[in-house]
Amino acid sequence: MTRDVGFKIRRGKVGILLLHRLCGTPVEMRFVATGLASKGYTVHCPMLAGHCGSEDALRASTWTDWYHSASLALDDIKKDCDVVIAGGLGARIAELLPRSGFSGRFTAKGRFEKMMSAISVKTIIHPQPGLFGAAVAFAAEHGQ
């Protein structure tokens, strides 16, 4: 059994769900997660199914297992946060999202449904979104 090396840093009511890359680990997200947490965000970096163990375990897992891991992590962070921003495998599952029911679940918030329907949801497809985002934040903070 592989030890779960996912982590969560609890801070504010805005949450960031960071998903590591295929064949990666949550540890690769630690630097970005720590920086976001220092700005008051709650950050959750789950370990995706099949990762952080043997090659056989990774080969035995599929995108549906990884998607399930991400869904469970989203459910978990939503317990602590009013708003959740997700980043990671979005570009790789972009074709699945329209068929996944995500949009319906995102907007189905009872009396807040009208407000939720007006919120724009985008998929980030930059190949290194964490590094790009960190660079933009650094430049904004340090005027470079």
Phi and psi in degrees as a GROMACS rama.xvg file:
@    title "Ramachandran Plot"
@    xaxis  label "Phi"
@    yaxis  label "Psi"
@TYPE xy
-81.1773  134.736  THR-2
-72.5218  132.549  ARG-3
-72.6518  117.002  ASP-4
-104.312  13.3963  VAL-5
-65.2662  159.739  GLY-6
-147.86  160.817  PHE-7
-138.038  133.666  LYS-8
-116.208  110.065  ILE-9
-85.9235  125.665  ARG-10
-137.937  -102.569  ARG-11
-90.0297  -171.448  GLY-12
-87.5526  -2.27152  LYS-13
-102.028  124.136  VAL-14
-109.587  148.756  GLY-15
-120.171  121.45  ILE-16
-101.231  109.149  LEU-17
-102.947  125.574  LEU-18
-110.233  127.576  LEU-19
-70.7095  166.701  HIS-20
-77.8165  166.771  ARG-21
-59.1867  132.297  LEU-22
70.1421  10.396  CYS-23
-97.8501  -169.387  GLY-24
-140.225  160.209  THR-25
-59.682  -26.0917  PRO-26
-57.9799  -33.6891  VAL-27
-66.8544  -15.1665  GLU-28
-96.9453  -2.43238  MET-29
-59.6143  -44.5556  ARG-30
-61.5231  -49.2132  PHE-31
-64.2779  -42.457  VAL-32
-61.4517  -43.0458  ALA-33
-64.1014  -41.606  THR-34
-62.5786  -43.9465  GLY-35
-65.0442  -41.2232  LEU-36
-63.6584  -35.732  ALA-37
-65.7063  -18.9459  SER-38
-92.844  3.32181  LYS-39
99.792  5.33833  GLY-40
-87.1889  147.068  TYR-41
-83.1839  132.285  THR-42
-125.548  132.056  VAL-43
-124.489  124.882  HIS-44
-121.957  90.6447  CYS-45
-78.5094  159.323  PRO-46
-89.75  123.418  MET-47
-75.2337  146.482  LEU-48
-50.8051  136.842  ALA-49
84.3295  -9.89738  GLY-50
-92.6019  162.969  HIS-51
68.8348  20.8263  CYS-52
-135.732  -136.047  GLY-53
-83.1491  162.362  SER-54
-62.6006  -37.3272  GLU-55
-61.9659  -40.2435  ASP-56
-64.7921  -40.8408  ALA-57
-65.6296  -44.1038  LEU-58
-65.0785  -29.0657  ARG-59
-78.1272  -15.7506  ALA-60
-91.2051  157.176  SER-61
-129.317  174.034  THR-62
-59.7318  -29.8351  TRP-63
-68.6057  -33.3038  THR-64
-66.2506  -41.8699  ASP-65
-66.6288  -41.498  TRP-66
-60.9459  -42.997  TYR-67
-61.6294  -42.4485  HIS-68
-58.9468  -44.773  SER-69
-64.9462  -39.911  ALA-70
-63.093  -43.1443  SER-71
-63.2244  -41.0366  LEU-72
-64.8323  -39.6209  ALA-73
-62.8296  -44.915  LEU-74
-58.9573  -39.0984  ASP-75
-67.6853  -48.0324  ASP-76
-68.9369  -28.4262  ILE-77
-66.3096  -18.242  LYS-78
-67.21  -29.5197  LYS-79
-103.693  -17.5674  ASP-80
-124.046  147.509  CYS-81
-86.1855  -29.4833  ASP-82
-131.15  136.422  VAL-83
-127.342  130.732  VAL-84
-111.276  129.096  ILE-85
-113.197  144.975  ALA-86
-147.913  147.718  GLY-87
143.155  -103.908  GLY-88
-80.8652  8.5519  LEU-89
-48.9748  -48.0427  GLY-90
-63.9916  -32.4837  ALA-91
-77.3143  -22.8624  ARG-92
-112.952  14.0877  ILE-93
-54.973  -38.8743  ALA-94
-69.1396  -27.3409  GLU-95
-75.7607  -35.0158  LEU-96
-52.8769  -45.4648  LEU-97
-61.2817  -28.5479  PRO-98
-95.1936  -6.49151  ARG-99
-82.5585  -14.2322  SER-100
86.8089  2.02109  GLY-101
-55.2006  -48.7  PHE-102
-58.3912  -44.4289  SER-103
-63.0015  -42.9845  GLY-104
-68.1157  -34.8058  ARG-105
-65.0621  -42.1672  PHE-106
-88.0501  -21.9197  THR-107
-74.5057  76.6356  ALA-108
-122.815  38.2931  LYS-109
59.1398  -125.08  GLY-110
-65.349  -12.1328  ARG-111
-97.0201  5.69129  PHE-112
-58.0589  -41.8851  GLU-113
-62.4064  -44.4552  LYS-114
-63.5024  -44.138  MET-115
-65.4901  -34.7331  MET-116
-65.4312  -25.1517  SER-117
-84.2217  -9.49233  ALA-118
-81.3414  128.2  ILE-119
-77.6228  133.602  SER-120
-116.106  124.69  VAL-121
-121.273  151.406  LYS-122
-104.868  123.782  THR-123
-83.7509  125.794  ILE-124
-116.116  8.08257  ILE-125
-61.1201  137.516  HIS-126
-65.9349  -23.3136  PRO-127
-131.394  65.2318  GLN-128
-62.2309  -35.9168  PRO-129
-64.0092  -46.3614  GLY-130
-68.0502  -40.1982  LEU-131
-62.4787  -46.4498  PHE-132
-62.9404  -41.2943  GLY-133
-63.643  -40.3337  ALA-134
-64.4026  -42.3663  ALA-135
-63.8765  -44.388  VAL-136
-63.3421  -42.3802  ALA-137
-61.0631  -46.8047  PHE-138
-62.6989  -40.3979  ALA-139
-66.2108  -40.1182  ALA-140
-75.4326  -33.2951  GLU-141
-110.453  6.15004  HIS-142
63.7219  37.003  GLY-143
